[in-house]
Amino acid sequence: MNCRRIIKKIEKRSFGNISSSDNFAIRFHLSYCKNCRDYERTSLLLDKMLKKSISQGNTLVYSAEEKQALVDHLQSNI
């Protein structure tokens, strides 16, 4: 399975349950793909930071330019 599909499955897993076959596919792919392991680690860290920020009552406000810069950065590193 290619990295783009695995990344979608990693994100889907962070929002809820996924099938056991998808979970196996992720684990298998991560066993040999350093880039996806790094992506998963970064994704988990960002999720944790956002949840902590929200639980403390902080809100994040970004301009359209900042949002686009973040999207561009993420896409160039996938």
Helices and strands as residue ranges (DSSP letters): H 3-14, H 20-30, H 34-55, H 64-76
